[in-house]
Amino acid sequence: MKLTRTRLISQLFFLALFLFLLFSAEYGRMGGYPVGLFLALDPLIGVATAISSHTVYRDLLLGLIVLVGTIFVGRFFCGWVCPLGTLNHLAGGLFRRRSVKERIEANRYHAFFAVKYYILAAILVLAAFGVLQLAFDPIVLLTRSLSTSVYPAIGTLSGGDLMPARLFRFGWLFGGMLIAILLLNAVIPRFWCRALCPLGAFLGLVSRLGIFHVYRSETRCTHCDRCAADCHGACAPNGRLRKAECFVCMTCREVCPTAAITFKGMPPERDLLPAPDVSRRRLLTTCVVAALGYPLLRASVRSDRLPGPALIRPPGAVPEEEFLAKCVKCGECMKICPTNVIQPALLEAGLEGMWTPLMVNRIGYCEYNCTLCGEVCPTGAIRNFSLEEKLGQPPRERPIKLGTATVDRGRCLAWGKNIPCLVCEEVCPVSPKAIYLEKRTARDSSGREFVIECPTVDPERCIGCGLCERKCPVYDKRAIQVSSVGESRSDVNLLLLPESRRD
Amino acid sequence: MPDERGLPEGICSRREFLVRAGLAGMAAVGAAALGFGLHNRQPAAKAAGLRLPDFSVEPRSDRPRVVAVKGDNVEAMLRRALDPLGGIGRFIEKGDVVFLKPNAGFATPPSVGATTNPEVVRAVAALCLAAGAAKVRIADNSINDPRRCMRISGIAKAAESVGAEIVLPTPSGFQDVEQPENEILTQWPFFVAPFRDATKVIGLPVTKHHSLAVATLGMKNWYGLLGGRRDRLHQNIQVSIADLATLVRPTLTILDATRVLFRNGPTGGSPSDVREERTLAAGVDPVAVDTFGASLLGKEAAEVPYLAEAERRGLGTTDLKAAGFEMLAGTRVGGPFG
C-alpha cells in the first residue's frame, strides 16, 4: 500500500478516535475509556503546565511519546495524528485548486508562517510567570469547540436523543472559531497548521533534532516541482527543505517521478534549512512584550486576591492562583458535567481566566454525589477528588464548599410576597438541611393575619451546590443565589469564624 | 433605432411581454394567496392535551383495599401483601405492558432512603413478569440527572437483573395532559412516554418526610412525572397533590416502607435520617395507602391536608378500618412465620 494511503487511514482513525472519546465523556458512557487521551498526548500541554505549575500531572507524561517520536521523525503528529490537522486537511480538499501550477503557488512557503513561533514564545514566557494561556492549542481548541458548541448543537437538533442538548454561554463563539479556522483553508491550505498552531511550532522546534527526514537527491531531481504541488506543510521539498515545517506527509516521496525523494536517516544537514525561519530580534521583542504583559495582568484586579461573587469554581478546583497556572480551558469538565452547570468564564476570573470553568447555577447545579469533573480534568486544575472528600465524610471534618447561598428576601415568595413555597428547602441535599424554616406572622391584603414558613440559610452547613438557586421558582433572577464567599479553596474569600470560636 | 427584428428601440416583443406579464401576475397572486392563507387575527390556539386512561381495577367488596406486611424478605412480603388483595393475578394479565413508577428523584444511594428500595422495584418487576407481563418499564422524571438517579439509586441494576426496561426522559417524551375537573393541573406538560401502550400502572413510592407537603407518599409520587415549571406547584402543594391523584389512576400502589426517611426529607442525605421500618404496604385505594404511610411518619390523616382533599373528591378513604386494612406480621425467612 502506498505510504500516503496509510497516512490517510491513520488520520481518519485518529480523528474518529478523538470524536469517539469526546463523545464518551458522558456519565454512564465513559466505561473506562481514556477520554482525555489526546490532551494527555499533547506535549505542549505537558511542557507549558510543567513550566507554569512545576508539575507534570497524571497522564500528561504520555506527551513524551509524541515528543520523543518527533525527535526521531519530525512532525508526524501534525501529518498523521492531529484531529484538527485532519479536519483542516479535509477542508483544504474542498478548496483544492485544479491546475498543478495553482497548487504549487497555494502550497508555497510564506514568511508569515513564522507567526506561530512568536505565538509559542509568548505562551512559554507567560507560562514561566504562572500565566497559562493554552486556549489556542489545537487539541484544547478542538475539545472546547466540540464540547461547548458542536456536540450541543447536534444534541439540540436531535431533540436530546443522540446526545444531551446542553447550553453554553457564548457557545456560538467556540463553534464559530472552528468554522473560521476551517474556512481559512480557502485562502491557503492548512492555514492554521502552517501559520498559527502553537503546537505545530513547538513540534517544529523539536524536529530540528530530527534524525529521519525527507531528503531530495539533487542528482536524480529533474526540477519538475510536482512535489511542491500537494505538499501539506509548505516545506519546500523541491528546494532546500524547511525541516521545521515538514508534516512528514510523504506526498513528495509518492509523487516524485524519478524517486529523487526519500525518507532516510541522517542525510546531510547542509542541503536543508533545519531551524525555523525566526528572526532573533522579533523573537526578543515578542518575549519582552509577553513579559511586560505579566505585571500588567498582576496589577489588575484578580480573582485570587479579590474574589468575585460569580466566580464559583467546580468542586476540587485548586486555589485560584494555582488554578490559573493549571487550567488549559479545554472544556472537558463542561462536557462531562451532567447538569450543565459548568460554563466558560467570560471576564469573571480576569482576562487570563477567560473560558476557564465556573458554575452558573441558573443553568445547572453541582450534583451532591458527583465527582465527574475531577475525573476528566487533564491537568489537575480540578483535582481528582473523592466522593468522601467532597461530602466531608470522616475522617474529614468538612465537605468541599463552593460558596454560600443567600436568600433575597424581597424576591422570595415566602418572605416578600407571603406565598408559601419552600422549594429551596425541599431540594437542599445536605443533612441536616442548610436551609431551615422561620415561622413569621404575615398579613394578607385584607389585613388577615396568618403564619407562614420562610427559608433561611445556615451558612455553616451550606455547601454552595446551587440546587436551591436552580430550582427557585422566581425564574428570571432567582430569590436564592449562591456566591463564592466561604469557598473552601480560598484563604481570603472567607465568611465565618470556625464554629468552635463563635460562641 | 429599430433592432434586427424590426421593433422600434425600447419596445419588447409581444411574446416577451406576455411571458413577463404572466410571471409578474402569478408572483403577485401567489404572494397575496400565501399572505391571506396564513393570515390569522387570533394567536394559535393551544393544542388540546392528552387524557390519561384510568388504570384502576374493578373494586371488590370481599377484599381489603389496603394491607401492610412487616418482615425481612421483600419478595415474601410482597406476595404476602398481595394475597388478601386477590394476588398478582387480579392485577396483571398475560401480555400486559406494565409501567412501574418508583421514586427515583435523587442520585443518592439506597441507604439514605430518598429513593424507592431497589429490592422492592426488582421484586415487583419480577412478579409482574412471572405473572405473564410482556414488558415491564420503569421511569421517573427525576430532580437530579435522571441517568445518574437510576444508576446510583440501584434501580437501574435491579431493572437489568430481571429484564425490565428503563425509560429516560427526553424532550420528545413529554406532552400536555388535561384533566378539566382539576383545580390547578387542568393542563400540564407530563412525561407520557412510559404510558404509551401501557396497560397497567403501578406506583412504587417510598415513605418520606416533606416539610411543605408533610409527607411524600403514593399520590405525591406522581409529581415525578410532571414536566414544565412544576416548582410553582409548591404555592398550593396540597391541592396539587390531590390533582395528581385525580390525573393518574394506578392499577395498584405498593408503598416501600422498608426504610422510612422520617426527617430531612425528601432529599435525606444521611443514614441517620432513616429508620428501618421493614414494612411494605399494598393497596388499590391510593388515599388509604397514603393514610397508612402517614401513620409511619407519626402523622394523623387530619394533619395531611391532601388526604382530606382527595377523600372529598371520592378518590378513596382515610378510614383505614373501612378500607379493610390489615397489618400482617412475620415473613422472616426461617423465623417463626417462615
Interface residues (C-beta under 8 A of the other chain):
Chain A: Y27 G28 G159 G160 D161 A165 P338 T339 E367 Y368 N369 C370 L413 I419 P420 C421 L422 V423 E425 E426 V427 C428 P429 V430 S431 P432 K433 L437 E453 K471 C472 P473 Y475
Chain B: F106 A107 T108 P109 V112 I143 N144 D145 R147 R148 R151 I152 T170 P171 S172 H210 S211 L212 R229 D231 R232 H234 Q235 N236 I237 N264 P266 T267 G268 G269 S270 S272 D273
